[in-house]
Amino acid sequence: MTRTRRAIGAAAGRLGAALRPRAAASLAVAGVIGCLLVGTGTTSGGGGVRSTGTADGPEPAAAGPARPLDTDDLPGPFSEARRAQREAAVSSVVTASQGAGAGPHSAPDVVTLPAGPKVQLRPPAHARVFVVLVEFGDSIDRSAGVDANGTPKYGAVPGPRHGTIPEPDRSVDDKTVWTERFDRAYFHDLFFGDGSKGPSLATHYRAQSSGRMEVEGNVTDWVRVRWNEARYGSDACGAKVCTNVWELVRDAMNEWYADRAADGLSARQIEDALAPFDKWDRDDHDRDGDFDEPDGYLDHLEVVKAGADQAAGGGAQGANAIWSHRWFAYGDQAGRTGPPGNQAGGTRIGRSGVWAGDYTMQAENGGLGVIAHEFGHDLGLPDLYDRRDTGSGSPVAFWSLMGLGGYLGDGAPGLGNSPGSLSAWDRLQLGWLDWMIADPKATMSVLLAPLQSTGDPQAVLVPLPPRKGSTKARWYIVENRQYTGTDKVLRTGPYDGQGASAGSSHYPYGTGVMVWLWDTAYGDNDVADHPGQGLVLPIDAHAEPLSADNTAARARLAVFDAPFGLPDDKTDAILVGSPDRRTTLAPRPGKAVFDDRAGTYWSSQSPLAGVKVPAVGVRVAVESPARAGDAVRITVGPS
């Protein structure tokens, strides 16, 4: 690891990538986490296509989107520059490790890029989270006029107050998250609990980081703003999330401040209460290389709003309910407003010197999975699902929390009550991964620990040659997924039905060795725009089109048996479909070998489920079975 760190500077100097300066990004993107439910969809096309050719073609050309983006990760004033810097920093670290022996390797906390800026890869060891609970008043804002039906554009429905979500009828709805008391104690356990009452944000990220991060914080009492939810959640701008939602961040924090003042706290006492939540200078605004200092903004602000998520129908508010998302309040004011010396936009909290900028927002009954997914965005991770919302999804599906893994659970009612894991790639981005480097021209044997363990290594990275005429780096990432730790929920797996239907069941995701293609020529996993190719995609060991009723399965179902394993490690037989129309998919033998020259990993019959791998001659072979979550012996070398 020491050699890795010494080599980073030299590798970074070879990048030569021009990074964008801190400048306001477009704020027109809006959306929500993609639909999670699994079914089958008819596609057309020819048979299986051996993945040689197009994966080694030219870099993808920049083009306008064919469909609207459907993302919950909305750009702030510096998010694009921050993401570009992270990509350059991670690439430099991995490139440096290639010349520092097989490993294991780990990333440093901070990387210095050629142009001079320092980039923090690993978030602070203590994440301090301020959680504000906000319910809505009865006032209706009619200043924006009315629609063709005479209804105010900001909605005519008052509220909602917290605790008014009706108890679901579990005979017909086993997906809605519900508890008798959505009070402060409930949310304290959900965010910061020790695990004795179920998983929490704190226990989940302690596991994902292998103990490198502790999530701490405070939950407020419910505060009430003047306006109804529609004032903040209206889609009148034409997007699913509009800038009027920033006013809820402003009003909620100002109401909290006013309530503290009404309780008799002085301005100094309120300032002191906020101070522990401003310890992180995430953008190193003063360019002194010190990230562990205040920057004038809350480090992590979580806004929990009363009522249902618009993604779940929105309750009485319907389309005027707020979609769960992550954003930066008043980011369009960057350079004009903000704390002295760091005018990044945002909203001042009462009369204090602390501002709110970066935030995540979710519904009262959003559940842990949504909270954990949005917190991943807060740490800098992108969405890994297909943001075009085609209904099929990208092959990442439930293999990552940043795909659809936030909707996994333990089988009890309520989606996302025990969310899935971050992938090896996700952890690499955050400095939480220990990895080996395999030379693709030599054969190496590795005992690969389960991803959910603290054993070395947790992954193997295989460097690949770039496309002809390109400098964009590519790697295979090999990980071992077993039913242990937070990957235990893969055994239960996702729901197989659609809607809030009675008798919903689950189907398991399998275990074994996963091979991912990480291709920095792509900035997203929108496979609807570039089928079979994306930023980081898992390669399906059983990529032959999976079908029922003569239709190709959607990607999220097709990749349930993606891991590689010995022939005796058969895939599970699964029962899918609605209660009145079940289909059994028979088990299939495991496939022990990935070979990017000999295997078939993409098909035009199921173009969104497979991966077009580069035919460069890399072979990964599983040599031993995994029992009870053990390590797996693999060999990596030329084909």
N, C-alpha and C positions, 0 to 999 in steps of 0.2 A: 504493500500500500504506500510505503514511503517513496518508492521509485515512481509510482503512479503520480503522486503529487508533484514531484520534481519535474516530471515530463509535461505537466499540464501547460505551463507557460509556453514551451516551445510549440506544442501542438496548437495552442490557441493562436499563436502568431501566424500559423499557416492557413488559418481560416479565411482571412481577408474579406469577411462578410461586412457589408455596410449596414449598420443598425440604425433604425429610425430614431430620431430624437423624440423627446417628450413633447407630444403634440396631441391636440384633441382628436379623438377617433370619432368615426361616424356613430351616431346614436340612433340610427333608424332600424337596427336589427331588433327583432322581438320574437318571443316564442315560449316554448315549454318543453319539458322532457318528453321525448317521443312516446307514442303509444306502446305499451308493454305487452299487450295480450297476444297470445299465440294462436294461429290458425293456419289454414293453408290458402294459397292464392295461385290462381292459374297463370302460368307464363307460357311463352311460346319460344321456339327456337330449335336448334339442332341438338345433337348429342354432346357427350363429354368432349372437352377440348383440352389437350395436353398443354400445360401452362409454360410454354416457351416463347417467344416472340414479343408480344406487345408489352410485357413487363420490362423489357429492355429497350423499348422505343424511346423517343425523345421525352424530355420533361413535359409535364402537363402544361398546356398553355393557359394563361389567365383568361377567363371568360366570364361573362355575366351569368348569374344563376338562372337555371332553367325553371326552378320552383322557389317559392319563398323559403327562407331559412326557418327552422322550427327549433330554436335553441333557447335554453334558459340562462345561458351565460352571455350577458350583454356587455358590450365593450365600454370601458371607462376611458378616461383621458390618456392613460399611459399603458393600457393593457396590451396593445399591439407591440409597443416597444419592449415591454416587460417579457412578453412571450418570445419575441425574436432573440432577446438577450439570453433567455433561458435555453432556447434551442442551441444557440452558439456555445454556451457554457457546457451543456451536457455533452454535445458533440466533441468538444475539446477534451473533456475528461475521459470519455470512452476512447477517443483516438489515442490519447496519451497512454491509456492502459494497454493498448495493443503493443507498445514497445517496452512494456515494463514486466514482461513475464506473464505466465498463465494466471496468476493471482492466488487467492481471491483479492479483488479490488473493491474499494469503496470511494465515494465521492467526498471531496472536501466541503466544508461549509460554504466557502466563498471562492469564486473563480474570478481572476482578472482577465478581461478580454483585451485584444490587441489595441483597440482604440482608447483604452484606459479605464472604462467603467468597471467597477466590481459588481459581480452578480452573485446574489445569495441563492444557492441551490437548496440547502436544507433550512426549513423554517425554524424559528426559535424553538428551543426545547420546551418552553412553556407558552402555550397559546391561550391568551386571556380573552374570553368571549363575553361580551355584554349582550344579554338577551332582554329585549323589551317586548312585553305582551300588550297588544293594543286592540281595543274594541271600538265600535263605531257608534256615533250619535244618530239623532233622528233628523237633523237639518238636511235639507235638500237644496243643492245649488242650482238655481234656474237661470243663472247668468249666461249659460251657453246656449240657451234657447231650447226648442223642443223638436222632436223628429216629426215625420209625416203623420204619426198616430197621436201626436199631442203629448207624448211622454218626454219629460225632461231628458236631455242628452246625458245628464249625469244620473239618471235613474230616479224613480219615484219610490223605491222601497227603502224604508229606514233601516238603520242598524247594519249588520247584526251585532248583538251583544255576545260575549263569550258564554259558552255553556248552553247554547240554544240549538246546536246540531242535534236533530232527532236521533234517538237510538235506532240503529238499523235492525230490520227483521232478519235475523240470521238464517232463516229458512230460505230467503231469497237473495241475501246480500252478505257474503262472507269476506268482502274485500275492504269495506269502509273501516277506517281506524276510528274507534270510539271508546271512550271511558266515561264513567259517571261524572267525574270531576276533572275538567281541564283547568286545574288551578296551578298556582305557583309551584306547589310541591310536586305535581305531576311533571311539569316541565324541568324542574331541577333534576329530577331523576332521569329524565329523557336526555338532558344535555350532559349532566355531570355526575350521574349515579355511579356507584362502585361496582355495579353488576349484580348485586344481590337481588334486585327486582327486575332484572333483565338487562340486555345490552344498552349502552348509552353512547352518545357521541364520544365521550372521554374514553370508554373502554374500547370502542371500535378503532379509534385512531391510535391508541396505545398499541393495539395489535398490529395495525397496518404499518406503523413506523418501527416495529420491533423494539418498542420501549423508548424510542428517540423523541417522542412528543407526548406531553401531558396537556390535556385540554382542561382548563380551569375557568371559572367565571362566576357570574351572578345573574339571577333571573329577577326581574322586577315584578311587582304586583301589576295587575291589569290597569292600564291607563285608558281613558276614553277621549277620543277626539270629537270635535263638533259635528263633522259631516258624516253622512252615510258612506258605505263602502264604495258605491258607484262614483262618488266624487274623485276617488283615487284609482279605481279599477276600470273605469269606462274605457272602451276600445274605440272611442270616437276618432282617434288619430288614424285608424285603419290597421293598427298592429295589435297583437295580443297583449303587449305591455307598452304603455305610453308614458311619457315623462311626467304626467300628473301623479304617478305613483311616488315620485320623489317627495311630493308634498306630505305623504304619509310618514316618511322618514323624518321630515322636519317637524310635523305636528306631534308625532308620537314622542320624540325626544324632548320637545319643548313642554309637552304636558307632563312628562316625567320630571323635568326640572321644576316646573311650577308646583307639582305635588310635593316635592322635597322641600321647597321653600315654604309651602303651606304647613308642612310638618314642623317648621321652626328651624330648619337648617340654614345656616348662613351661606352666603355665596362662596366663602372660603371652604366651608365644610363640603359643599356639593362638588367643588373643584377637586378637593382631596378624594372624594368618592370616585371620581372619574379618572384620576391620575393613574391608578394601577392598570387601566385598560388602554393606556397610550405608552407603550414601552418599545414599540417596533417601528422602525423607519424603513418600511418595506421597499421604497424606491430610492433610498439613500439620497434624500432630497438635497442635502448640503454637500454631497460628493466627498465626504470624508472617509468613506469606507467602513463606517460604523453603522451597522443595521440595528444594534441593540440600544436605541435611544429614542426618545419621543419625537414624533413628527407633527404633532398637533391634531392628529386624527385618531379616533378609536381604532384599535388594531383589528378587531373582529366584531361587527355588529350584526346580530341576528334579530330580525323583526318577525314576530309571530303574530299574525293577524287573525281576528275572530272569524269564524265561519269557514265554509268549505272552499277548496281550491277550484278555480274556474276549470282546471283540467279534469276535475271530478264532477263537473256539472254546475258548480257554483252555488248550490242550494237555492234559496229564495232570490239571491242576487243574480243568478244565471250568468250571462255573458259580462255582467258588470262586476263579478267577483275577480279577485286578483290571481294571476298565475304565479306560482312559485318561480323565483328567479334570483339571479345574482347580478348586481349592477353597481354603479357609482353615482350617488345622488348629486345632481347639479354638476355633472362632469363637464357640461358645456360652458361652465363658468371658469374653467381652468385658466389661470393667468390673471384673473380679475378678483376672485374671492377666495378666502381661505385664511388659515392662521398666518401670522407674520412670517415671512421668509419661506413659506411653502404654500403658495396660492394654487391649490390643485382643484378648486371647486368645493363642493360639499355644502353643508348647512351647519351653522353654529348652534351648539346646544345651549339654549337659554342665554344667560349672561356669562357663561363660562368661557374659558379660552380653548376648550376642546371642541372639535368639529366631527361631524359624521360624514363619511364619504363612501368608502367601500362598505357594502352591506349585502346580506342575503335575506330573502323574505319567503316565508312559507305559511301555509294555512294552519289553523288551530289543530286540525286532525290530519296534518300531512304525514306524520309518522317519522320514525328515525331514518328510514331509507332516504327520504327526500332531504332531510336535514344533513345527512352525511354526504350525499351527492353534492348539494350546494356548497358545503364546507370544502369539498374538494376543489370546486371552482375558486373559492376564496383563497386557497393555497396556490392556485395557478394552474390547475389541471383543466384541460379542455373536455368538451363532450366527445365521446367516442362512438356514439350512435350516429346513424345517418340523419342529419339535420333537415333533410328534405321531406321527412315524414311520409315516406312512400307506403307505410303499412307493413313492410317486410323487415326493415331495419338492416343494419350492417352486421357482419358476422361476429362482431364483438359481443353483441347480445348481452347475456347475463354473465359473461366471463370477466367483467370489470364493473366496479361500482360506478365508473364514469360512462359505462354503456347503460344497460338496464338493470344492473346488479342491485340498485337501490330498491327494487321491488321484490327482492327475495325475502323469505321469512322462514319461520320454523313450522309452518303449517297451521298455526292458530289464526283465527280471523284477524284481518287487518293487513293490507299490503305493506311490505317493507318493515315488518316489526323486528327483523334481524337481517340487516342488509349484507350483501356480498362483499367480496374483497376487492382491493386494488390489485391490478395486474403487476407483473414485474416491471413493465414499462412505466406505469404510473409511479411506482416507488423509485425507479431510477431518476425520474424528473425531480423528485423531492429529496434526493440524497439518502434514501432509506433502503437501498439495495446493496447486497454484497454479491459480486458476480465474478465469474471466470471468463477469460478470453480464450477462444479456440481458434487456432490457425486453420483456415479451411483447406490448406494444402498439406496438412499433416494430420495424423489420426491421434486423438486424445480420448482417454477414458476418464469419465467424471462420475463421482457419486453425488447425485443431485438431490439436495434436501428439499422437502416440501416447501412451497412458497410461504406457507404459514408458520414456518419454524424460524428459529434464530440460528440454525446451522449454516455453515459455509459449504458451498455457495448456494444462494437462492436462485441463481439463474446462470446461464451460459450465453455469452454474446459472441456471435460469429460475424466478423466484418466481411462485407461483400464489395466487389468492385462497383463503382458508380456506372450509370448508363453511359454509353458512348457520347462523348462531347459534354458530359455533365460533371459537376463537382459535388453534387448532392449525395451525401453518404447514405448507405443502406446497411442494415444488419438483420440477421436472424436472432431472435431472443427465444431461448429455450427455458421453460419453467416446468415444475412438477406440481400438479394440482391434485390434492388428496383431501379426503373428508376429515380435515383436522382444522382446529382454530375457526376462524370466520368462514372458511370454506366448507364447514359442516353443512351449511344451508344448501349447498349444491346437491346434497343427497335428497332433500325435499324438492328442490327445484322450483321453477316458476309455475304459475297457474297455466292450465291448458285451455281454459274457456275464454269467452269474451263477455264483457259487460258484467253486471252484478247478478249473475245467474245462480240458481240453486244448484247444489251438488257439484260445485267446482272441484276439480282435482288437480294434482300436480304431476309433473314428470321430472325425473332426476336428470341433472347434468352429470356426465361421467367423470372418471378420474384417469390420471395418467400424465404423459409428457405432452405439453403444449409447445408448438413451434409458432412463433409470431414473425411476421415481416414488418420491420420498421423502416419506412422509406421517407426520408426528409424532403423528397421532391414534392410531397403532398402536405398540406396543412390541415387536413380534415379527413374524416371517414365517410364522406358523402358519396357512397358507392352508387347511388342513383345517377350521379354525374360522371363517375369514372368506375364502372363495374369491375370488381375484382382487384381494385387498387385503392390505396389510401395511406394515411399516416402510419397507423399501426393496426394490423389485422391478424387474427388467429387463423392458422391454416388448418383446414378440416381434414383429419385423417380419413374420414369416410365422406369424401366430397361428391361421390356419385349422387345425383339428385334423389333426395328422399321424398317419396310421394305416398299419398293416400287419395283414393278416389280419382286417380289419374291426374292429379294436380301436383305441382312442385311445392314442397313445404317452404314456408317463410324462413328467412335466415335464422331467426331466433329459435326455431325448432330444429332446423337442419343441422345446427352446430352443437346439438346436445352431446353428440358422440365425437367431438373434434379431437380429443386427446389420442395420442399414439400409445400403444401398449402391446404386450405379447399376444399371440393368437388366442391363448386360453383366457385372456382377460376380455371376455365378450362384452359388448355393449348391453345395456339393459333393454329388456322388452318393455315398451311403454304403451300406455293406453291414452289416446288423445281424442279430442272431439267433444261435442256437447253431450249432456247426459243421455239424450235420446238418439245419439248417433256416434257411438264410440268406434274407434279404429285402433287395432293393435298393430304396432310396428315391431316386428320380430327382432330378436337380438342378432348381432353380427359379430364375427370374429374380430379381435383386435388387430390393428396393423402396427407392426413393430418398427417399420422403416419409413422415414421421410427422405425422399431423394428428389431434388428439384429438377433433375433431368429425366427421371423415369416415371415419376408419379403424375397423377391427374388430380389437380386441386381446384379446378374451376370448370364450370359447365355453362354453356349458353342456355340450358334449360332452367338453370337456377342462378342467374348472373349476379345476384346480390349476395349470395351466400358463400361463394368461393373466393379464392385468392389467386391471382396471376403471379406466380413466383418467377424470379429470374432464373434461367437455366444456366447456372454458373458452376454446377458440379459440387454441391454440398450434400452430404448424407448424414443424417442423425438416426441412430439405431438404439432402440430400447433393448437392454441386455438382461434385465432382471425384473421380476414382478414387484409390485409395491403392495405390501400387506400392512393393514392397520396404520396407514399414513407414514410408512417408512420412506427412506430415501430410495432412489432408483438409480441403477447403474446404466449410463448411456455412453455411447462412443460417438464422437463427432469427427468427421474427416471428409476426404474427397470421395466422390461417387465413382 
